[in-house]
Amino acid sequence: MTETVEFARMNGLGNMILVVDMRGRSDAVTPAAAIALNADPATRFDQIMAIHDPKVDGTDAFIDILNCDGTRAQACGNGTRCVVQALAAETGKKAFTFQTVAGILNAVEHADGTISVDMGKPVFEWDRIPLAEEFYDTSRIELQIGPIDAPVLHSPSVMSMGNPHAIFWVDRDPMSFDLDRFGPLLENHPMFPEKANITLAQVTSPATMTTRTWERGAGLTLACGSAACSAGVSGARTGRTGRTVEITVASSPNRGKLTIEWREDDHVVMTGPAEWEWSGMLDPATGAFRRDDAEAAAL
């Protein structure tokens, strides 16, 4: 087995993604490799999307997802769009079915280059999110940060979109909050035994909102697709928005947008862009890599 595999640096609304081609191999990208790649400014990332041979009939690939701290993630919507763009360019196909640890995902690339991913059905039951305490209604739970009589953030909507999410509703631009200080405290709060993604969401109309996310295992991120899905669903669930909402991701370059549709069949469909940046070869065991482009090789 050769030591190196092909990979691409891509992004989904600025969400930094490494797409690694592990097809035809029996090994996996190691946590040590992920940590090493994230330590290098050239390959710093939010998620690695490792494409493996399919394990289930009727699927195109199994996607192994790693966070920048080496832990494994259940879902990454922005990363899935990057995988679709890469495979569509390679194969000419437009529709794909992927297996992840969170379940089966269907995705399609449209003529305008945007990509829709069916992220599956949301989970609202407290013990399946999971939470450490029982809540009958998870559209608003008792959790706050800051002074007890004047909390900075409070009463989030919580759910799972393949991974745990807490949506805190705010009345001003999410970029105005000190999320890099609150994020780690809330991600690791005892309420979340498997930690949680923490999102600030400002509803700007029944069909629009603005979000910013502290991502479990990745930290302050430029974008998080599953968090956008959770914010869209939670907005509709609490009566703040309709079932289709355009989300401006405040932390992404140029405040990029995603469209989230919570369909009547309970599936959540996310539509947005993906962007290829550069490609190279890497060792999935150690994280050692080289870029393909001549300009980078000369640096």
N, C-alpha and C positions, 0 to 999 in steps of 0.2 A: 504493500500500500504506500503510495507516495506521501511525502510529509506535508505538502502544501495543497490547498484548495483555492478555487476562485472565490472572490468576495467583491462586493460593491459597497461603497459609501453612498447612502441615499438619505432623503429626508421626507417626512410628511408634515407639512406646515411648520418646518423647522425641527420637528421631533427627529433627533439624530439616530439613524438606523444603519446597522451593518447587516447586509443580506449575504449569508454564507452558503455556498453550494456544497452540501454534504451528501449529495446523491451518489449512489454506488459505493458507499462506505459503511462500515459497521460501527465506527467510533462516533464521538460527539465533540462539540466545542466544550472545552473544560472550563470550570469556574476560574481556574488560574489564568487561562488564556483570556477570558473576558476581563478580568481585573487588569491584566497587563495591557490589553488593547485600550481600555478606558483611561489608563494612566498616561498614554501618549496623546498629546494634543491633536495629532493628525487623525487619530481613530477614536477619540472620545465619543461615547454614544449613550443613548438612552436604553435601547434594546438591540440585541442581536436576534435576527430571524434566521435560523439555520434550517435550510431546506433539505429534508431527508426523503428517501424513497417512501412511497405510500405503504402504510401498514394495513389499510382497510380497502377492500374492493370498492371501486366507484369514486375514489379520491385521487387527486393529482399529486399530493405530497403530504408528508407529516411535517409540521412546523414546530421546531423546538425553540422556545423563546427564553433568552437570558437577559436579566437586568445587568446594569453596569457594576453592581457589587458581586456578581457571580451567581446570584440566586436565580431560580427559574420562575418565570411568569406564566400565568394561565392564558392571558389574552393581550393583544396589542393591535388595535385597529389601524393606527397610522402605519405600523410596520407591515401589516397585512397588505395595505395598498401598495407599499413598496415592493413586496414580493410579487404581487400581481403585475405591476409594471415591468419588472425584470423578466418574469416568465412570458409575458405577452410579447415582449421584444424578441425573446429567444425563439418562441414557438409559433407566433402568429395567432395563437388562441386568444379569445377575449373573455371566456368564462372559465372559472376554476372552482374546484371544491377541495378544501384543505381540512386535515384533521389536526387539532391541537389538544392539549390536555383539558381545555375547557369545552371541547366538543367539535362538531363539524361546522365549518364556515364556508359559505358560498360567496363568490365575488365575481364582478364583471367590470371590464374596462369599457368605457363609453367612447363614442366617436370624438368627443371634445377632449379626451385625455383624462377626464375625471374617472374615479373608480368608486364603485359602490360595494360595500361589504355588508352582508347579512350577519350581524353580530349575535344572532340568536335571541332567546327570550330573557328578559330581566328576571331576577330573583329577588323577592321581597321578604321572605320568611327569615326571621331573626337568626334562627339556628343554621340556616344555609348560607347566610352572607359571609361569615358568621359573626355574631355578636356574643359578648360574654354574659349579657343579661337579656332576659326575655322582654320583648316589646311587641304588643299586639299590633300596633300601627307604626311601621318603620318609615312612614313618610315624614315623621317628625319625632326625634328621640331626645331624651334629656342628656345633653352634653354641651358644655360650654368651656371657653377659655377666656381668662381675664377676670377682673373683679366680679364678685358674685352679684353685686347690685348694678353693674354696668359692663357686662361681658363684651369682649371684642367680637367674638363669634359664638353662636349658640344655635341650638335646635336644628341640627342637620337632618336632611333626608338621607337615608342610607339604603343601599341595595347592592346587589352583585351583578356585574356584567361579565361574568367569568372570573372576576376578581373583585375584592371589596371596595366600595366607594362610599364616601361621605360628602354630601353636597351642602355647603354652608351658603345660605342666601344673604347677599349683601346689597346695600342700597347705593353703592358708589363703585367706581372703577376698581376691579379686583387688583390692578397693579398698584393701587394706593395702600394696600395692606402689606404688613411685614411677614409675608408668607414663608420666607426662608427662616424665620424665627419660630413661627407657630407650626409650620409643617412637620418638623421632626417630632414635636411633642404629640401632635394629633395622630400621625402615622403610627406611633408606638404606644398610643393610649391603651390602657388595660381593657377598654371596651372592645378592642379589635384584636382577638387572639391570633389572627393571621396578618396583622397590620392592615393598613387601608390606604387607598389613594384619597387625597384631600383636595377638594375643589371649591373655589370661591366662584359663585355664579350671581351675576347681576342681570335681572330680567329687564329688558329695555322696551319690549312690546309683547303682545301675545304670540308673536311669531319670531322674536329675536332675543338673544341673550349674549352676554360676554362672560367668558370664563378664564380662570387661571388655575393651574394644578400643581400640587406637590405630589410626585409619583412615588408610590411604594417601591423601595429598592433602587430608585433612580434619583430621587431628590427633586429639586426645582427644575421642571422641564419646560421646554418651549411649547410643547403640545402633547396631548394625551387623548387618543381617539376613544378609548373605552370610557374615559371620564366625560368626554363630550356627550357620548351616548347616555350615560347615567344622568347628566344634567338635563338633557332633553327629556328623558323619560320622567325624571322627578319633577320637572316643570309642569308637564301635562298631568302627572299624578296628583299634584297639589293644587291644580287649577290656575297656576300662574301663566301657562301657555297652552297652545293647542298641541296636537300630536305631531305636527311637523314644525321644526324650528331651525332657523339659521343661527349658528353659533359662531361668534367672533372669538377666536382664541387670542386673548389679549397679549400673551407672551410670545406669540409666534412672529417671525419677521413680517412686517406689513400687516400685522393683525389679521392673519389669514382666516378663512371661513370654512366651516363644515355644515352640511345639511344633515339633520337627524330626523328620521321618520319612524315613529312608533306605530307600526301598522296595526290594523284591526285583528290580524292573526297573532298578535302579541310579539312578532319579531321586530327587532330594531335594525334599521338600515342606515348606515353612515356613508355619505358621499363626499369626496374631497379629492385633492390632488396628491401626487407623489412626484419626487424629483430625483433623478440620477445625478451624482456628483463626480465620482471617479471609481475606478476598479483596481484590483490588485490580486495578490496571492498571499495566503496566510497559513501558518501552522496552527491547526485547531487545538493542539495540545499545549503550546507555549504562548501563542499570540504573536510570535514573530511574523512580520509582514513586509511586503514591498509593494509600491505602487507601480502601475503599468505605464503611466504617462512619462514621457521623456523629461518634461520640465521638473517633475518631482524628483526624478532620479538624479538630476543635476544639482539639486539643492544640498 
